[in-house]
Every structure is written in structure tokens, then in C-alpha cells.
């Protein structure tokens, strides 16, 4: 048997900012599911942000005023029921979700919700998964698996990120504003849009945008009124750069956890292998020790093809972690399933 792990697919509805393209990534995911299903002892762990539910929820208020300020047809709207959103995601991603449903019948599939699909861990989450045809998919707040004599801990990783650890931390509000205000205004589906707006927009329009953007943040509790008065484009860019450095902070924190100097959220047993997602940046680090006791940290990045800059190339890597063992050795491979399952990293540790 083998344990397979993917993270941050961001399957969503049909919007201007879809981060998962079913005719492309969906086909690769379907191939992966078919391969896993060949052995009923295999397991697929979906390590959070598989479904982009926060992107489907609009800001609580302020959209109409934002639209009026920028002369665009954007209005306030009410959130839809969670099962309806999941059905819409299924309809927009038939290849991926039909394959996932089939796999969940043939082998074990476990969802560890992240910050973008945290709703599935709460009240109504089971009903929403069922509405998408995924009644066999199990839900766990974190996954702890024993492979050989090693403990593998799998968490999404958002609980170490203050802006995303809770629904009121600010990250969820920013996602709603980006998807329902900023991106419809720009008609441009890049993940990081604010730092490059000045080169896209005509003189004067950028200033109007910043004013309307800050007002929307204030209306939804992301910023205080006083902080909005002090905010400048430079400060906003600095805040976004700090968010982009999240992967480095996550890596340092994870290695500290492997070495026992920092506790893990949820209080799992001390891990030999710690697997996270959330940062959208692949990472791999080994906590060195005497031979046979090295510990591994993996961050799975994302399957959503994104550009770090509006003028930059798209990164279309589709990372997969495969962990397996025999009587003597645990082996972990980080693979890219876009082609011939190219090996990106490899780790081996003896019993």
C-alpha cells in the first residue's frame, strides 16, 4: 500500500478567477485517482483548500459602494447555501470530481479541510460533500498515519498563519474582496493583483481604486478606519510581500516542530514526517540527526497554475507526495504529475 497526498487544488465555480482548469488539471487528477484505485489498500489524503469555498462567499457588505465608486456593475449579494456551492463546483469540474467519487468507492479518501474549505469541517459540511457526490470521502481535522514505525502527520498548515487561522483573521475577508470586487473590476485572474495595478490602470484610476478598495476593507472589518487613513500603496505592497514570505516562516516553524522545540496544532504525536500545504510554495527539508532518525518536512505547494507577477510565466507544476514502506525502509517521493511523474525530491529512512 501507499499513501498519496495532494493539497491546494482550489476547485471552484466558473468565475473570472478560476484557479483549477478541469480540462487540464482535471485530467491529470483523474489519472492519479485511477492509479491509486488499482490497490484498495492505498489512501489519498486531500490536504486542504481542495475546494475554494471562501471565494464563493461575497463580502458581507460594501460591494455596491465599491461598484459605484469605480463605475462597474458590482452589487451586494447574499451568500448561497453550502450544498448549492458544492454542487456548482461539481458541475464546473466534472472530470476531477467524477474521478474522486469513483476513487472514494474503491479506496480510502480523506479530506483534511484548510482555510478555504474549512466550512466542510463544521456544521453542514457532511451534507455539502454529499451534495457533490462525495459521500464516501472521510473528513478529519488532521491526519495522523503510522507507516512502518514512523509517524506521519498531515495538516493543512493554516493554523500557523494568523490571518487564516480563524474566519475573522482577515484572510477570508481579503479572499472575498479579491474574488467579488477586485478581480471583477480588473477582469484579470491572477492570484496577486494589487502589487501590479499601477502599471495596468490609467492615471487617476489607480487612486480611485485604492480609495474604494480601502473602504471595502473597512466595511468588512479587515482594517480600522484609522488604519485606512494611514494606508498607502507602498504599505499595501509591503503587507502583501510579507504574506508572500509565508512559505519561509512555515518552513522554519515546521523544522522546529520536527526537532521538538515547537508544538504542533491539534497536539498530534511527535512526527517523523510532517506534511503541510497552504503556502502555495513547494518546500522540502530534512531535520538531520544520527543515521536512521532523520525527519522530513514537506510542503506540497499548489496545483493551481498561478503567476507570481502579471508579466511572469505560469507555474503549472502539479505536486504529489507518495509515501510507502517495506519491512526495512520508509520512502517518500515528491512528484510532478504534469508529465511522466517526474521525481522532484526523494527521502529514505531505515527502520
N, C-alpha and C positions, 0 to 999 in steps of 0.2 A: 504494500500500500504506500501511498504518498500523500502528502499534504500540499495543496496548491493554494496560493494566496494572491489576490489582486486587490487594488484599492483605488478609490477616487476615479471611478468611471464617469460619474456625473451624467447619467442618463436623465434626459429631461423631456419636456414637451417641445413642440415645434415652435421655436421662438427665434428672434434675431440673434440670440446668443447661445445657441445650442453648442455644447462642448463635446458631445459624443455623436458621431455620424454613423447611424446604423448600417448603411450600405457598405461602409468600410470597416470601422472598428467592430461593428456588429457581426460581420462575417468572421473576423478573427476570433472574437469571443465565442461564437458558435462552434468553430473548430476546436477551441480549447475545451469547451463543455463536452463535445463528442469524445475527445481523447480521454478526459477524466472519467467519463461514464463507462469506459471499457473495463474498469475494475471497480466493482461495487464497494470495495474497502477504501477507495480513495475519498478524500474530502476536499471541497472547495470552500475556503473562507473568504467572504466578501468583506473587506476590512474598512468599511465606512465610506460615506459620500458616494455610494453607488447610485443613489437616486438624488437628483437635485431638487429637493422639496422646498428648501428655503428660497430658491429662485422663483418658484411658483407662487409664493406668498408676497403680495404687494405691501408697501409701507402702510402703516396704519392711517396716515393722513398726509396731506400736503402735495399730492400729485397734481391736483387741479391747479393750484397756485404755481407750481413749477411749470406746467404747460403754458399757462397764461404769460408767465414772465419771459418765456422763450419762444412764444408763438408756435407751439407744437401741440397736436391733438392728444394730450395725455391727461387723463382724469382719474380721480379717486375711484377705487373699486374694492369690493368685498372679497375676502379670501374664500376659496371654494372648499368643500369637504375633502378630507384627505383621500378617501377611496376614489373620488372623482379625479383627483390629480394623478393617482397611481394608474387608473385606467387610461388616462390620456398619455402617460409615459409609456405604457404598454403599447398603445396604438401607434405611437411615434417611433418605437424601437422594436418592431415585431421580430426581427431576426435574432437579436440578442436575448429577448425575454422568452421567446418560444424555446430557444436552446436552454436557457436557465431552468425553465419549468421542466423540460424533459430530463435534464440532469438531476434535478431535485427528486425525481421519482426513482432514478437509478442509483444514486449515491447520496452521501450526506452533503448538504449545503448549509452553511451557517453565515448569517449576516450579523456583523458587529457594527451597529449604527455609528455614524460620525456626526459632525455638527450639521451637515447639510441634510441628512436624513434622520436626525435624532428623533423626529416625530414617531418613527416606527418602533422605538423602544418604549413609548408611552401609551397612554390610553388610546385605543383605536388603531394602534399600529398593526396588530394581527389582522384586523378586519381589512385594513388598507392593502397589506400584502396579498391577502386572499383575493381582493378585488382585481389585482393584477395577475391572477392565476398562479400565485406562488405560495400556495397553502402548505407545501412540504418544506419550505425554507424555514429553518430554525432561527431564532433571534437570541443573541447573547450580548450582554453589555461589554464583555471582553471574552476572548477565547484563550483558554489555557490547555495545552496539549502536551502529553508526555510522549516523546519519540525516543525509543531506546531508553536510556536512563537520563535523558536530558529534558529539561522543562522549556517549552516554547510558549512565550507569552505574546499574544497578538492584541494590540489596542489600536484604535484609530489615531490617537495622538493629540486630539484637540483639547484634552483636559489639561495639558501643559501650556496652552495658548490662552491667555486671559481674555482676549477679545472673542474667543469662540467657545470657551469652556461652558458658558451658560447662554441661554437665549437672549439675555439682556446685556451681554458683554460688549455689544457693538458690532461684531462681525455679521450677525444675522441681519441687523438693520442696514448695514452697508450693502450686503448682497441684494436685499430687496430694492434698495435705491438704485444700485447699478443696473439691475435687470429691468426694472419697471420705469426708470426715469432716464438715467444717463445713456444707456445703450439704445433705447428707442430714439432718443434725441440725436445720437450720433449715427445711427443705422450702421454700426460697425461692431462686429462681435469679438473684439479682442478682450482678453481677460484683464489686462492692465491698461485702462484707457486714460485715466486722469493725467499721468505724467506727460503725455504727448499731445494734449489737447491744443496747446498754444500753436503748434505747427499745423494743425488742421483747420482751426477756426479763424474767421476773418477778425481783423482788429475791432475791438469793442464787444464782439460776441463772446469771447472768452471771459471777459469781466462780467458780463451778464450771466453767463453760465455759472461762474464761481459764486456769485451772489445768490442765485436760485438754488444751487447745489447746497450751499451752507444753510440756507433757510429750511430746506427739506431735512437736513441732518438735525437741525434744532427741533423741528416739528416732531420728529420721531425719537427724540431723546438721545441721539448719538453725541451731540455737542450741547453744551450750555450756551445760552445767548451771549454771555460774556466771552466765552472761548471763540465763538463765531466772529465776534467783532475783531479779535486779535489774529484770526486765521488769515494767512496769505497763501498764494500759490506755492511759494517756496516751502512753507511749513507743511502744506499738504503733501508735497513731493517727499519731504523728509520723513513724514509719517509712513508713507507708502513704501519707501526704501527700508524702513525699519521692519515692516511686515515682510518684505522680500527676504530679509536676513533670518527669517524664522527657521529655515532649514538648518542653519549653523547652530542656532541655540538649541534646537531639538536634538541634534547630534551630540552636542556636549552633555545635555541632560540625560540622554539615553545611555551614553557610556558611563556616566556617573552612576546610573541605576544598575548597570551591569556589574560595576565594581562594588556596589553595596553602600555607596555614600549618599544616595538619594532614594526615597521611597517611590514606588510606582502607584499611580491612582488605582483604586479598587483593591489594593493590598493583595496582589497575586503572590504565589511563591516566588522566591528568587529565580530569575530566568537565566538559562544558558543561551537562549536565543530570544532576542526582543525584536518584534516586528511592528513598525508603525507606518502610517500614511500621513495624510493631512497637509504636508508642506508642499506637495507637487514637485518636489525635487528628489530624485533618487540619491540615496546615500548608503554607504556600506562601511562599517568599521568593526575592527576586532579588538576586544579588550584582552591584551596579552597577559599570559600567565605561564606557569610551567607547562611543558608539553602535555597535551591531553585535557587541559582545562580552559583553553581559550573560549571566550564567549563572543557572540556575534550580535551586532546591531544592523538591521536593515530598514531603510525607508523606501517604500515602493513607488514614490513619485505619483504619477497620474497617467491614465490612458487618454485624457482629453488633450487633443492636439492644440497647443497654445503657443503664442509668440511672446517673448519677454519684452518686445518692443514692436511698435506698429510697423516698422520697416524691416524687422528681423525675420528670419526663416521660421517656419513652423517646426516644432519638435513633435514628431509623430511616434515616438517610442511607446510601446505597449508592454510595460514591465510585468513579469510574473515571477513569483518565488515558488520554487519546488523544494520541499524538504522530504527526505526519505532516509531510511537506515536499514542496515542488516545487523547481524549479531555482533559486529565488530565496530562499526563506524556510522556516524551521522554525516550526511552530505546535504548541503544547501547550495542551490544554483539560482542565481538571478538571471532571468532570460528575457529576451525581447522577442515577442511572438509576431512582430510585423513581418518577418521573413521566415527563415528556416530555424526558428527558435535559437537564435544566436545567444551564446553564453556571454553574459556581461561580467559576472563575478562568480567565484566558486569558493566554498568553505567546507573543510572536512575536519572532524574531530573524533578521536577514538573514544571508546567506552572507558 
